[in-house]
């Protein structure tokens, strides 16, 4: 994971791992796992969900994992910088970040939105985060998203892809493809990372990680577990573009995917979409 973060830092031109010090007054930068929080009764609870903060100079993203599904959001809507534990003189309920360095930080925020299983309503919520800690599934997903995508000349479908559009049939596919490329570029893309054994998908605010098997040199793929899997046909429209057959109700459509550079981790591309939505300026791609 440290290698993933260093690649992300270099590509995105942001400092994710600050130099350590004893002051614990640094801005948190990197990936931190939620280790504990105060419950509704004010007691310390370690029975938390599998949640993480991805803290950068450009954006703070919340990353959560539930089974094979993961979610990404910009729910905090601000950059995490050290504030100290004392209240803000101009905003008594402003978020506070303290005891902060490369290894951990404490987040204290006022919940005026809603009551939930984890967060007391109209009260302070205190969360404790540590870096270098991951569940097995979270690490698997983050490594896939943050490391450059592997490629395999013997199995060209392995790599990183983004969906550029849909077709309802493949008749005159090359002509339809030209029309897709002549259309205004999308601001947000769905992404697909294919490895020899896993398929990592992202769309909108999250995605999934599933086992994958390839047949006929990638002309058919089987995504899913032994209990439920979908077999899909792949039609190549060019060296770096394929149509993926999908079945919706009683109809068949085709998702059109184009290869993206394997040198830029998919996380950088995904994060740039969140940044654009919050009107922040960063050149990641």
N, C-alpha and C positions, 0 to 999 in steps of 0.2 A: 504493500500500500504506500510506503514511503516513496518507492519509485514512481508510482502512479501520480502522487502529489507533486513530485519534482517535475515530471513531464507536463502536468497541468500548469504549473507555475511558469515554466519556460514558454509554453505555447500561448498562454493567456496574458503573459506579461504582468502577473500579479504575484504578490508575495504571500505564499500560503503557510510557510513554516518560519516563524520569526526566530531570532536568536533567543536562547533561554536566559533567564536571569532569576534572581531570588525575590525580586520586588513583587511579582505576580500582579503587575499593573499593565501588562501588554494587551494589545488587541488580539483576541483569539483568531487564529488563522489555521485552517486545515479542516479535517473531519473529526468531529467529537461525538461520542456516543452518550446518550442519556443514561446515567447510572442510577439516579435516585431523584426523588422529588417529595415535597410535602403533600400530604393527603388532605382531605376535607377537614380532618380534625387537627391539622397542624402537625401531625406526626410524620417522621421520615419514613418513606416507603421506597423499597427497592423493587417492588412488583410493578414495573413499568412496561410500556410497549417497546418494540424494537425501533427506536427513533434516533436520529442523528441530525446535527447541524453541520452544514458545509459552509464554512466561513471564509470569505475572500474579501479583497479590497473593492470588488465590484458589486457583489450581491451576497446575500445569505439565503441558503436554500434549506428547507426542511426535507429530510429523506426518511421515509418510514417503510418497513417491510412487514408484510403479512403473508406467510407462506411463500408461494412463487410470485406474488404480486408485490409491486413496490410503487411508492408515490413520491413525487417531487412537487414542492410548492414554495412560493415566496410569501408565506403567510406572515412572516415577521415584518416584511416590507421596509427593512432598513439594514444598513451595514452594522455588524456587531463590532463596536469599539468599546474599550474600557471606559466605564463611567464612575466607578467607585460605588460603595454601598450606600452612601448618604443620598437623601432625596434631592431631586432637582429643585432648585429654588424657584423656578418658573413653572414647573409641572410636577406636582407631588406624586402623580401616578405614572410618571415616565419610566420606561424600562431601565433596569440597572444591570450592569455586567461588572463583576468584580472577582477577586481571587483568580485572576486570569493570566495564563501564560501558555506556552506551547503544549503543556500536558493536560491542562484542565481549565474550566471556568465555571462560575456560578451565574445563573440567569434568574432574575427576579422581575416578575411582571404582574400587572394588575389585570384581573380578568373581569371585564364588564360586558362580555359577549353572551356567554351561556354557561349553564352548569353541565358537567360531564362526569364520567366515571373517574377521570384523573384530575380535573382542575376545579377547585372551589370557586363558586360564583361570587362576584363582587368582593373579592378578597385577593391577597397576594399569593401568587404561585411561585415557588422557588424550585429551580431545577439545577441538578449537578451533572456536569458533562466532563468526560475524560477522552483524551485522544489515544489512538493505538488500540482501541477496544472495538471489536466487531462480532456480530453473530456470524456463523459460517455462511449463511445465505446472503447477508448484507455484504460481506467481503467479496463473495463470488460476483455479485452484481456490480459493486463499485470497481473492482478490478477490471471487469469487462468494459465498463463505461469509461474509465479513466486511463486505461492503457491504450496505446495505438493498436488498431485492429490487425490481427495476423491474417496473412493471405497464403494461398496454396495454389501453385500453378497447376497441380494435378486435379484440383477441385475448385474451379474458378468462382463458384458461388460463395465460398468462404470469404468473409470480409465485412465491411461496413457499407450500408445502403441507406438511401432516403427515398421515400415515396414521392413521385412527381405528379401522380394523377391516376385516373381510373379509365378503363375502357370496358364497354359492354360486349365487345367482340374483338377478335384479332384480325378480322378482315381489313386489309389495307392498314396494317398495324404501323408500318413505317410512316405512312402519310399522317395517321393520327398522332404519332409520336412527334412529328415536326410541329403540329399544331399545339401540342402540349408545351414544347420548348419556346414557341412563339408567344405564348400567353405570358402575362406579367408574372414574375417570379413570386413564389409563395413566401410569406413572412415566417411561417411556422411549418415545420416538416415532421412527419412521422419517420422514425429511424428503426433500422433492423440490423442487428449484429449477429452474424452467423459464424460460429466456431465449429470445430469438428464434432462437438457433442452437445452444444447448447445453442439456443436461439434466444437472444435478448431483444425485446421489443420495447419501443417507447412511442407514446402518442399523447400529446396534450399535457397531461399532468402525472404521467406514470406509465407503467408497463408491466412486463412479466418476464420471467426467465423459465424456459421449458427445455426438456430434452429434445434433441433433434437427430434424425437419421436420414441419410442420403441414399438414394437409389439411382441407378443408371447415370452415374457421374454427375449427380445434381439435377437431373431432369425431373426427378420427383423427390419431394421431401416429406418427411413424416414428423410433425411437431406434436409433442405431448407425451404423457406417461403411458405405461403399459395398460392403464385402466381406461384412458381416453386419449385418443390421438387423431389428428386430422391429416389425411394424405392429400397433398396438393401437387398439381402439375406445374412445371416451370417451362416457359417458352422463352428462349433467348432472342432478343431483338437487336442485339449488338454485343460487342465484346464486354461492355460495362453497363448493360441494361437488360433486364428480364421482366417478363410478365408472370405474375403469381396468380394462379387460378383460385378464386374464393367463391364459396357458395353461400348465398344469402337467401333464405327461404327457398323458393323454387327456381331461383335464377342463378346464373353463373356470371360473375364479373371478373375483371382482371386488374389487379393492382400493378402499377408500373413502377419499378424500382431502378434507380441508377446508383452506381458505385460512387462513394465519396472517398477522399484521400484517407488512406490508412494511417498517415502520420499525425493527423489531428484527432485526438480522442473524441468519441461521441459526446462525452460529458461537456466538453468545451462548446460544441455546437448547440447542445440542449440548453446550457446555461446562457448562451448568447440570446436565445429566444426569450428567456425570462427577463434578461436585461433590457431588451428592446421593449418589452411590455411595460416596464417600469420607467421608460424614457431615460435610462442611463446610457451613457456612451462608453462603449468598449469595442475594440476590434479583436475578435477572437478567431476569425476564420480566414 
